[in-house]
């Protein structure tokens, strides 16, 4: 990998664990937790070949059990991790639930940014389904941003830093325009009440990454 990075002129790489995400389908979630833990430990050893160039992102398994998040984050920091990742829409998990607050609080306390990375979700079948699914998978974050903002996560945890990864950047302007409109037009109905416009939280708490996005650059 380092030889390839040298050939490409890449000084450092932030590395996500694509295959590990697919293990979430395992029915035995306690065994799944142990598998994630082993993978995080392995990647921490692997990066020591070039710790100033290789920066793997740890998968945080406690989104299923928020209470032990603080202890697990301390372990990850001791292993040298700088960032964590959780799935976009794990089955049965609602990131807007108050039961998730111990996780958000611990992440804020750690100072580590939390990433959401695009995944492979099969929504469509039949003719043209490959292209349709890929197209949807590459821009999955509008609803997630709204879920975090309108549930008051950023009001309760203003130090939280969220990174929306590999889903492009051109989705952001339209999302912020729509979210601000919803906050304005439905102000009397929304619960909880927000301290700021949704776009404010974007500029204070959120980041996005892109590879090719001419529309966003313009």
C-alpha positions, 0 to 999 in steps of 0.5 A, a space after each residue: 500500500 505504501 508503494 502505491 501511495 508513493 506512486 500516486 503522490 499520496 502523503 497520508 491515507 484515511 482508511 475505512 473498513 468496507 468489508 467489516 460493515 457487512 458483518 452487521 448482518 450476523 444474528 449473534 450481535 455479541 459475537 459480532 461485537 467481538 469480531 469488530 473489536 478484533 478488527 480494530 485491534 488488528 488495524 491499530 497494529 497494521 498502521 504502526 508500519 507507517 503511523 504518520 501515513 496510515 490512519 485507519 478509522 475504527 468502527 465503533 460497535 457501541 451504537 447497539 449498546 450506547 452505555 459502554 461507549 466511553 470505555 470503548 473510546 478510551 480503548 480506541 484512543 489508547 490504540 492510537 485512533 484519531 477517528 471513528 465510524 458508525 453505520 448510516 442506518 443500522 437496522 433497529 437503531 434510531 440515532 434520534 432516540 434519547 437512548 443514544 445520548 450516552 453515545 453522543 456524549 462520550 463521543 463529544 467528550 473524546 473529541 474524536 470526529 464521528 464519520 458516516 460512510 456510504 454503504 451498499 444498500 439494495 433498495 431496488 430490484 429488476 431492470 436497471 437496479 444496479 445503476 439505481 442502487 449505486 446512484 442512491 448509495 452515493 447520496 444517502 445523507 440528506 435524511 440522516 442530517 435531518 435526523 440529527 438536526 431536528 432531534 436536537 442532537 447538536 443542541 445537546 452536544 454542541 462539541 460533536 463533529 460529524 463527517 459525511 464520507 464519500 457521499 459527495 458535497 453537492 447534496 449539501 446546499 439543497 439539503 440546507 435550503 430545504 431544512 431551513 425552510 422546514 424549520 421556518 415553515 413548521 416552526 410551531 409544530 416541530 419538537 424539540 425547538 431548535 436553538 438555531 437554523 439547521 444550516 447553522 449546525 452544518 457550519 458548526 458541526 459538520 463536514 463532508 468529503 468528495 472525490 469528483 464533484 464539479 457541481 459542489 466546486 461551482 
